[in-house]
Amino acid sequence: MDLFIKNATYVWPGGDAPVLERTSVLIKGTSIAAIGDALSLSSLADGARTIPGEGMIIMPGLVNTHHHFYQTLTRNFPCVQDAELFEWLINLYPLWAQLTPDDFALSTTIASLELLTSGCTTAVDHSYLVPGGQSHLYKRQIEAARRAGLRFHLCRGSMSRSKKDGGLPPDSVVQTEDVIMKETENLVNEYHEAKRGGMTRIVVAPCSPFSVTPELMIEAKKYADRAGLTVHTHLAETRDEEDYTKKIYGCRPFELMEKWGWMDKNSFFAHSIHFSPEEIARMGKAKGGVAHCPTSNMRLGSGIAPIVEMLKAKVPVGIAVDGSASNDCSNLMLEARQCLLLQRVAKGAKCMSARDALKIATLGGAEVIGRDDVGLLKPGFEADLVGFPLNRLRMAGGSTDPLAALIFCAADRVDLSIVHGELLIHRGQFTRYSEDELAELIRKQNERSFELYKHR
């Protein structure tokens, strides 16, 4: 059904566009058809469902460029609350090794719904664990994301180096390189939607330089280039990783990606904290993208990514919540706020504006993951948009700049979410899930989390 958002108090089309007052948005099918005043669009909106826009600011849906959905089952675990990355991984890998395809489906549902409530409409999930070789878990994830309605980039992740081979993960969650590449190709052939507006896309995503072999990294990139796919991995997250790559490969993490042929516009990297100024300049020329995870970087004590410098060097940058066991929250609007505040801690109050943070969280994220059909509200783009309410207590007094208020006043929940032209959240309520269904999902998740922790 076509949708007509009528007389929104404010509309921000995204990018450098000004905020529009008393503006309407017409959606036909899955795309934005027109933006303008209600009177001029009324004839075009004949037969469309009208959604009152009063009291909301409408904007492009946020793009989450890196996540680990399965970690919603292990967030806030006491055993890793004060751990840094490598200790954190070593303690959690045995728990993750117990996960089943049902667990992946449940956690994908929870993560998808939590992201949607925060204004996210497109999400990347870096899913690199295959406990017991149960690779049909990826199909279960796709089914769960489709049920939730989220636009979904599934990173077919992988680990090929277990503890006995000098890596960190246990044997039970790694696979051989041949199996990884064969299963990745099968998943791409069955589910990847390369067409404009595609709701499900597959990303080739070996986990990290310390959990896979060089041969897998090189072959994964070659395959992705042949198939027209993007690639993704963790990079330069901690000083421990830097020490590791220097010891094993004789170079820094960034240099390793260059040697393996990964540093180009079809690649994007999670974290990217520990880059030198020269590496940032080279990355800007190569157009390799960064999924910036400010809360996770703070939570694990990993450091502050040089985002201001990256933006000046024309590095594509998007926002990410990262895993729910290193963030404990999947709220992308709050993550955009963290991005702004953390950069100001390091660089001063004038280094980044609220609009800058919102651009990174929308159009920036779209560029990072290789999409030219989301991140803006303009005719021909996908109808992925959200509406934040202006009448909440935390927004009171912030109306002098409603767009900046989303960041500074910490907006955290939408009243309206539309993805691919479908109304998923209306008046703050999910359209595909009842309150009873949500309560049951939460009960199942808590029950399973207690079970995993009890058997750690």
Steps between C-alpha positions, in 0.01 A plus 500: 500500500622852417560725802455876542669657803302821521613829652801382697612774735850465357663295223875464461575346157854420612850605396546877476131570433322749727234390746156558346198611700141381458598258225351178366658184356333277242606137471395288205584134519844469653637841396477868588273660236492865607568743784309829530199673646187295558287697257732452203536126570135427580404405144798264475411344835156383394443152644804513730474438873539832681725514806483827698845652536427762763735493797777310318824566319530267201846399378683223313532172686832443675753251362676269747828396339618231744333276756509149648136408548571172680662692785163621628500163678816582696482868578582633845656171610688564827802295391593753230363829629851631572699317231694631203455346156721189504401402856138575409520268197675219686228501768208517256607262224414187706151642562447590136610150404178376666271706276250327272327612179193569714714733712615687189142539382381628839790743545457629144135574572581681824783703346294592192207628706724687740677671210171592333374673813813718503450626144716246317358365173809331348741285699817301441544191715850352513414138577827307512427208737389161369470280812530134411494580129127584512518743209123498443498756781552764229171410335330523837643849543375613161155363574492681837614834352239470224232431758602814689506705178855633538714568192776248562863466392611163633876466529579138433781505749755232565785384720756248382768524772411342832702512820717207390599692185597817683156664502260572786176305428439136595506229231121455508421842347753507213478349152743405226565749222343278233179461699485873575536604136258236370231588755550872442445457127188290561357765733568774247336303219188438707445828683703795369279769343733720299218696335426854609288489812607146589397414855750218559864521404793276585840640596817287497647547845791302650503593868839659567873474426548293816226242436544413130788405273655732239388255233136538603520879511649513151262244348196664662589835343562347159166322510318815611656700218393239244146489639457877541472479880635708787740363763522576871722418796618634837810716480731696731265469798764466772871533563504124566394443140776729379757309708366173360523597133849646549615177664335260255508696174764765560272798434217711639133393448437767236805395302382140520172593330692674224722194449194274481329725243218612727546875503247631246148641469338156524644436847397631839649446842365496854664723764815627320626675811876470476590655165791735440445832316669350193269198508194724526614690191554177307160371609335821381653454155398132490147578628500210743214549746486508880225372729552720807397336830542770768322334793666162451838669466440674833348195670804283423748782554627461144553868420353792305486464123632803305167568332551875452827434320341225290219727385751768402687237297173400325488156659140368486379468861182349643370438852467157661380364832735197480417187697245499774755344734742791456236773490207339681264721301391510136386862477644667193381854570671492837809367322502804271493716813792306645693560178458875536586510870801270478655699216449818701678344799802446278484801266293773663142625472531639147633185333160346418141627484177315569421507128842348427416210733161448336654506152748233607213289637296524177668587171845414637390152594337447161827589327702271725290194417477583130141620465376791290130447569472577874620776731305784338134588455466586133292367211629166378668406828370216714219593737706442813412776742429558866312751710624611841243658732555858611263489797707286735630634833861474391428716194331779696683828447698370204266624226725788393694244292293182465758312294786561742264417788496138383869482592536742788174407675568128447196392298490124532172363367296560187127537467514408130713260295453415134732259318470415131169683499348294782378649826682305774454734798196725531428719802789330674360147457619218276256406227634146454527406869247516780596596855452138603738381226762752609466394862548135401812583295651682797413214735666246269808716461543547876444133567762397243749760627472365854549147370816594306651683793421220742694252284800722432 
